[in-house]
Amino acid sequence: MDVLWYLIPLALLLGLCGLGIFVWTIRSGQYNDLDGAAHRILIDDDDKPLPDSTTIREEK
Amino acid sequence: MSETLNQIHDFSAYVEINEYGKSCLTLMVEGVHCAACIQKVESALQQLSYVTYARLNFSTKRLRVEWDGGAELARDVAETIRRQGYGVHPYDPKAIQAESDEEERQLQLCLGVAAFAAGNIMMISVALWSSTIEVMGIGTRDLMHWLSGLIAMPAVYYSGQPFFRSAWSVLKHGKTNMDVPISLGVIGAVLVSLWQVLHHGEDAYFDSAVMLLFFLLIGRYLDFRARRKARGAASDLLAMMTGTAIILLEDGTQKSVPMRDLKEGMKVLVPMGQRIPADSQVLSGVSEIDTSLVTGETMPRAVKEGDTVFAGTTNLSAPLQLIVKSAAHDSLLSEIVRLMERAEQGQAKYVRLADRAARFYTPAVHTLAALTFFGWWLFGGVDIPHAVLIAVTVLIITCPCALGLAVPVVQVLASGRLMKRHILVKSGDALERLASVDTILLDKTGTLTIGRPKLLNRAGVTDEQLQIAASLGASSHHPLSKALAQEWSGDLLDMQDVREFPGQGIEGHFNHKRIRMGSRAWCGNKDAAIDGDQAFLQELWLQIDAVPVMSFKFQDHLRDDAKKTIEELKALGIRPVLLSGDRQVVAERVAAELGIEDVSGELSPVDKFNRMELLRRDGHHVAMVGDGLNDAPTIAGADVSISPASAIDMTQNAADIVFMGDHLGAVTEAYRTAIFSGKLVRQNFALAILYNVFAVPLAVFGFVTPLIAAIAMSGSSLVVIANSFRLTRMKG
């Protein structure tokens, strides 16, 4: 059962990483315009990621 | 219309300066519907040297622009977008929707936390279920339980907030809703499990509690997204009436004042192409007025001295001097706003199916749990903690997991299905309300008809004639000129000295020839035979060097499938009623052609609203289909409302369902989907209840273990979801 001592913390850590990333995606406004994201993929030009604009900071 | 709006909006007033010294502006952009539009708007703005940030949110049609420099550049920014062919309106980001944005983000976070916790606790639970106490020993089991608890308790505390808050707020008022048994079940499960773990108990229900929250949050989030609706349609209209008007002072000088400061008796000057600021009377000038915003009619009305004009209409062809008859807050437009606000309040009374289900479900569940507790404690011979444990499993098992998903999943799938057919469902319960409709009110212009005059005799016109006419009309706001411009896609001729003669036509010079285009009386052949029906037909004569050459004939035509749609509606048992602001004869003609028996013409916006109220009072469930501002109050007040995407924004905002394209068949399509969704929702409820019939006895008699609870809960939810997916296989 010794394996539990590091496997469980490891599993939880991975889960927490996932959660952390999810929280970050919400906070950086990636769910604000789901329909737009579906359309933007069709634009040929390189669509730069959102700059860390003052807007995002404000919306927080 | 939007062109004239832009002239009166003072965009710089909406600019904010942020802490980095940049000017920020949020605009509503009209007419964005594809990737190319996003790109066009954004790249046009990025080409301005001072703009540092431009991002268009496609879902909300809001554009955020930031730039280096002062607020005065706002006008150029707005102008840049307008030159790309999109309408822009200023938008106050603080006023609207900030609240619901925050709520959505909170739900997403709760959902994320619940998903994390449910996944990790399940990992531990699977280990517990697949082993026995003899194999792993009591120490390992306690460790597993403690770990589950340590993940579950903070997660429940955080993710349960939306339910706890809602439950507490109704309990305070001595009422109950679906969130009360949910909260009790979840909190009870956590507390009992904690007690079990402290006493080295066998069963812990942390997994059930968290999984329950996870499923319910999915339902809650879907429901929230479906219900989110552009709120406060009335405030949009008032925003239209912000701006300035030019008044004439006693000494003959002109002064610009805000529209809301206009008082009775003031003299106002309204230039061509601008909106009339208040209900007033014409003092001098002859012009044509675009009344489409107020009456819904596309043809301009000629006005002369002494005529009354209403706020919100647009002066088309010549400057007018007006005397204000009633201040802005007494105008017809304000009356419409008031009606809309009243109507929106009336709508709030509708009780959704899910809430009606909660009304009998909640007390039943609580009684059952209480009976179980007392039964085991008094007659079952167990101690109080054990009796509480069994009562809580009853609460967990009956928790309306499947019920919570029954409605939102169907709504989301139905909206998705209609979206693919270019029908946008804006409020979640719209389909629920549509399914109960027995009367449908239809507006004429723009709803049953396309709403734009179309050239009828294209075959009888040479390209040269069309080119001359289109070039001459290129600068005019008149709908007939616009119709000509739409027919002609080639080059335009360079017309000299173009002048507009109000109520008569346009004159210009080309190759030293005087060219006139206008009414029969002004430049036509008075003796030419009138072919066709006067009530429908409009003609425009072309005259070159005082010789009438030919006439263009226009007609607003019915939507292709209008007749078929009306027949289908009748076959479905819905009574169509035609309510028009147009003349009685015209309304009757259209009604006869379509087979509508109940028809009224010459109705004001208030008349339409009253007709709808009357029908509702008689117990009818009324749907309204309309597009103009004159329909807006009726749209807001009807049980459910539909408007074409060509409608003015205000009406679209108030409507529950918006359809794109020229086919009225969208109405029957939405109705059939609504009926089928209703059936699925009822089936889902039946499935959820059926599940309870089997699971509850098990729980009451104490046979439910954490494993059974987990299987039962996810099983019932999956069955409900699977049943809802039948919607995607609906024919048609």
Interface residues (C-beta under 8 A of the other chain):
Chain A: M1 L4 I8 A11 L12 G15 L16 G18 L19 F22 V23 I26 Y31 N32 D33 L34 D35 G36 H39 R40 I41 L42 I43 D45 L50 P51 S53 T54 T55 E58 E59
Chain B: N18 E19 Y20 K22 C24 C34 A35 A36 I38 Q39 S43 Y53 R55 L56 N57 F58 S59 T60 R64 E66 D101 R105 Q108 L109 G112 V113 F116 G119 N120 M123 I124 M136 T140 L143 L147 I151
